[in-house]
Amino acid sequence: MTHRLFEGKHHASLYQKYRFDPPDDVKEIILQYLDKKKGQPHQLAVDLGCGTGQNSRLLAPHFQQVVGMDISESQLEEARALQGFPKLSYKVGKAEELPFPDGSVDLLTAASAAHWFDPESFLKEAVRVLKPCGCLAFFGYGDNFKFHYGSCGDRLNNIYEDVKQVLLPFTSTKVAVANNKLQDLYEAIPFPDKER
């Protein structure tokens, strides 16, 4: 099932303007893991649910080709507007129906998007398109962090939890459910050598 929550042109423009890039540390962890498993050269990376391309652009210098995919044409229009990435292209498409040949992809990523995918269909496609020793990497931003601020860290954590509970009735059901899906998807990955 595909969730369409981020499609309007205005929304995509705001997403591009205010969405922060994934941390460089995450990119480095992913690339080091890929080097360990597969080695060089890195030919094709596919960034699923790429939105306006933040993660896709980070991967571009490290691969011969990077394809960012998203179901939203408006998001992809914003991504394409940023020039200067000749190895990077974008396609409209779903993670559950990947337009790539069997065994052709070195790296599949999903930055804050995998929780929207249908796990069974997506993982079946991931197994199909990944090269032997290819890698699947997905990450998201959780709200399970803890404040460490002098002697008032516990108090700040309690306030944060109280505010989350107050806002919960106003949170989209799809967003609330999505917050717990990354762990479920991780557990469903059929590869024996997965790491967190």
N, C-alpha and C positions, 0 to 999 in steps of 0.2 A: 504494500500500500504506500502510495506517495503522498506526503503531506505538503501542501502548498501554502506556506505562511509568509514567504518573503519575496513576492513576485512583482509588486507594483513598481513603476519607475521611480516614484518619489522614495519609496522604502529602500530600493536598491541604491539610490543616491546617498541616502543617510547611512546605509550599511557601509558603503565605500568610504564615506567621510569619517565615521566614528568607530568602526570595527578595528580593533587593534590586531597587529600581526602576531602570529604565533611566536613564542620565544625562540631565539637562535639555539638555545640549549636543546629544545625538543628536536629541531632539525638535525643537530649534530648527533644526538642519540640515535635517531632513525638512520642516518647515513652510516654511522659506525656499525650499527647492527647489519645493515645491508652489505657493507664491506666484509664483515666477518662471515656472513652466510654465503654470499655470492661472489664478492670481489668485483673488480673493475672489468670492463667498462660498464657504466650505468647508461643503458640505452633509453628505455621508456618508463616514465613515471606517469601515473594517472591519478589525479587529485579529484576525488568524488565529492559532490556537494560543495564545489569550490566557491560558490557565492561570487564575490567580486575578485577572487583570485589571490588573496593574501598568501596562502600557503603555496599555491602554484608558482608564484613569482620567487619564493624562497628556494624552491626546488630547481628552478630553471638553470642556474649556473652549473649544476651537478649532473645533468643528464643530456643526452643527445637530443631528446625530445620529451616535452612535458605536455600532457593534455589535461586541461581542467574541464570537468563536466558538472553540469548543474541542470535542474529541471526548469530553472527560471531564465528566460531570455533576457529579462531586464537586468538581472544580476550579471549575466555574461556581457551585456553591452557595456556595463560599467567596467568590467575586467578588461575588455578589448580596448577601451579608451586609453588605458595606460600603455604607452609605447615603450620600446626598448628591450623587448624580450623575444628575440627572433626564434628561439627554440620552443616557444610556448604558443599553444593554440587552445581554443575553447570549443566545446561541443555541447549542445543541448542533449541531455540524456539522463537516464535513470541508472542508479547503481545496480539495480536488479536485471538490467538488460545492457550489458557492456558490448559496444561495437568493435571489439578487438578479437583477433584470432586466438585460438587456443595457444597457451604457452608463450605469449608474446610480451608480457608486462613484467618488468623488473620490480617495480614498487607500486602498490596501491595505497593511497592515503585517503583519510577522511578527517578533516580538522573541524571539530564541532558539528559534524553532520551524520556520523554513523548511527546515532540513536534514532534517526528518522527512517532508516532503511528497514525493509522487511528482512529479518536476519536469515531465514532459510534460503530465500532466493538470492540474496546478496552473497552469502558465503559460497553457494553453489557456483555463482559466476566468478567469484574470486579464485576458487580452486581451478576453474577452467582457464582463466586468462593468465594466471601467474606462471612465469617460467619456473623450471626446477630451481629451487633455492631462492625464488623470488620472495618478496616480503609484503606483508600487509601491516600497515601502521595506522591506527586511528587514535585520536585523543580529543579530549573536550575539557571544558572548564567547569569544575564542580564548585559547589558552594559549601563544601565541608572543610573549609580552611579554619584555622584558629588564630585569634589575635594574640600576639605576644608583645605587650606594650607595658613595660615596667610592672608595677604592682596592680594595674587595673585590667590585665588581660582577661581574667575570668569574668569580670564584670562586663567587659565589652562583648565577650562571647555570649553571655546570657542575654544581653540586649539584642544582639544580632539574631539569636534564635527566636526571641519574642517577636521581633519585627517580621521574620520569615513566616511565623505562624499567623500573624495578623494579615499579611499579604496573600497567604495561600488561597483563600476563597476567591481572590481576584486574578489568580494565575490561570492561564489557558490550560485546560485539561491535557492537551497534547504536550505542552511544555512541561507540566508537572510530571507526567508519565515519562517523558523523555529523560528526565534527570536521573532515572534509575536504570536506563537501558544499556549503558556502556558496559557495565559489569556483566550483564546477561549476555551481551554480544561477545565479549571477551571469552566467557566460559564456553560459548558455542563454537568458537574457532576450532576447526578440525585438525589443525597442525599440531604435532607433538612437541615442537620446540618453541612454544610461545613464551614471551617475556613481558613483564610489566615494568 
